[in-house]
Amino acid sequence: MSLVSAWLRIPFWQRVLGGFVLGALAGWLLGPAAETWFGPLGDLYVTLIKMIAVPLVFFAVINAISSLHGQKSVAALGGRTFLWFIVTAALAVCVGLAVGTIMQPGTGNLSLSMDHGYTPREVPSVVKVIMDVVPSNVFYALSGIGTRVNAAGETVLAAGRGSILPVIFFAGLIGFAMVKLGDKVAEARKLTGQMSEIMIQITRFVLEVTPLGTFGLIAGLVGSYGFEKLLPLGNFVLALYIACALHIVVVYGSLLLAHGLNPLKFFRGASPGMQVAFVSSSSFAAMPVAMRSITHNLGVNKDYASFAVPLGASIKMDGCGAIYPALCAVFIAQYTGVPLTPEQYVVVLIASVLGSFGTAGVPGTAVVMATVVLSAANLPLETIGYLYAIDRILDMMRTMTNVTGQMLVPVLVAKETGLLDQQVYNNPATNVGVDEAAAEPRSGS
């Protein structure tokens, strides 16, 4: 037990960073064999995170809505949250366009070829996306199973659709029903709260595997990738990373300062969610860590966070849905030698902001969003095929930007509505797993 205690005393971010460094070293030394040896560790970690995500959100949303204490209505909080989603997405598009224009990643003697693994994505209609929010079978939605049409035209069950919106929808209905029934379902309300606490504790257990999962994910990535894929598009990779970093540090930092909040304390508390997002490249996988980070580390009201973070994981995509499509548009315009017109800049801005909400819950959001934006701006779609070979490297930074924004907006709204415990925010922790601080509930969490 002394060894476990010593391990837990090491700050969470240091353990994850250690896994990252050792994983990169193992991948570099072993090459492609690292994917075979250590890749399953990363896959197991991501599977564990996805395992807890749906029940965590399901019970948390029911508990949050059913236990409304009259402090703020869900509609008012939802509207304010959605407004900040739009504002930050628009700013992200502007950052992507500005960085692309300045750095010009599409110029030079580029000789690009279509990646053989790329297949064009079918963009669903807005009506279909909205209809998919309502689950035709609740148990399919809760188990992550949906339907698809196979090559023979038959409708079959298909796993891994990756959308959390049907779960939020059904959980919200249950929560509102409990509010309507009042004392008749007092015991059910109590049981839901207890189940929510159980899932939070399970989340703490699973998060302790993060350093090991990070090691496996990074070892497999470094070992199997190689630098030859990055060289032709190195400027684009650099441009994306710089654009995302500027958006996180400058835009998010400025919004925090405007709300009277210290940005450094936000990034300290949010660092576990940002780290997991970077190594897993999945907003869905990072969602439990993001919820834990803003409640336990930053003092956001737990009931509000249970609603805002899962919603953000579905529709708040500053990296995938705003910066990346904007940068793609500038890249292909420079590569083809046809500059964007002022009207096309406006179309890219509007399509990126609206499209990120319209493709909520659709797997492969970045590719779908790039398709939407380029089509709206009448630009050729080949750029997506060019970039597909390095998508995993791009997705790490895009997803970290997504998740950082998904944590930022609830903090801003909580500050505006009195749902932020300033004392917890000003003394943020960096641990989200099983530690001494987790044994007792922190103030405001």
C-alpha positions, 0 to 999 in steps of 0.5 A: 500500500505504501507504493500505491500511496507514493504513486498517488502522491505524484501529481496527476499531470506529472504521471501522465507526462511521464507516460507520454515521454516513456511512450514516445521513447518506446515508440522511437526505439521499437518502431512499428513493433511498438504498436503491436506490443503497447498499442493494446494498452492504449486501446484498453484505456480508451475502451474503459473511458468509453465504458463509463461515459454513457452511464456517467452522463445518463445518471448525472443528467437525470440527477442534475435536472431532477434536483433543480433547486430553483437557482437557475432554470435549465433553459436559461443556462442552456441558452447562455451556454449555447451563445458562448459556444457560438461566440468562441466557435466564430473566434476560432474560425477567425484564428484559423483563417488568420494563421493560414493567411499569414503562414501560407501552408499551401504555398511552395513546391508541394507535390501531394497525392491522395491518401489511399485510405481516404474515402469521401464522407457523406454529409448528413442533412440537418433534418437527419441529424436532428431526427437522430437526437431522438432515439428510436430504441432507448436501450440501443442508445444507452448501449452505444448501438445504432443502425446502419444500412449494409451493402445489401440495403438491409438495416442492421445493428451497428456499434460505435456511433459515438453520439451522446445526444440521444442519451442526454435527450432521454435522460433529460426527459426522465429528469423533467418527469421527476420534477413534474411528479415531485414527492411521488418519486422522492425515492427514485430521485434519491437512488439516481443521486446515489447512482451518479455518485457511484459512477463518479467514484468508478470514474476516479478508479478508471482515471488512474489508468490514464498514465498507462493508457497514455504510454500505450497510445503514444508508443503505438502512434510514434512507432507506427507513424514515422516522419515520412508522412509529415514532411510534405505537409509539415507546414500545415501541421505547424500551422494547425498547432500554432492556430490551436495554441493561439486560440487556447492561450490568447482567445480563451485566456482573454475571455477568462481575464474579461470575467475576472478569472486567472487563466493560469489557474484555469489551465492548471485545473483543466490540464487533466482533461486537456492531456487525456484529450490530446493522447486519446484524440476523442472528445467523447473519451475525454468527457468524464475527465473534463467533467471531473476537472471543472467540478473537482479542480475548478469549482463549477457547480456539479449539476450544471457541469453534468449538463454542459460538458456532455452537450459540449462534447457533442457540439462544441468543436473549436478545433475540429469544426472551426479552426481545421475547416478554416485552415483547410479552406485557406490551404486549398486556395493557396495550393490551387493558386485561386485566392479566397474572395471576401464572400468566401471568407464569410461563407467559411465563417458561417458554414464552420459555426453552423456546421459544427452544430449541424453535425453534432454526434456524427463520427469523424466530425473534422472530416465531415466539417471540412467537407461541409465548409469546402463545399459551401465555399465552392472549393475542391474537396481533394485537400481532405484526401491529401491531409488524411494521411496525417489526420491522427497527428492533427486530431490530437491538437484539434481534440485538445482544443475542442475539450479545452473549449468544452471546459472553458464555456461552463466556467464562464457561464458558471462565473456569470450565473453564480455557479462557480466556487471562486475559492476552489477555482483560485486553488485548483487541483490537478488530480482527478483520480483516487487521491486524498483530495478525492476522499472528501468532497471539495467545496463547491464540487 
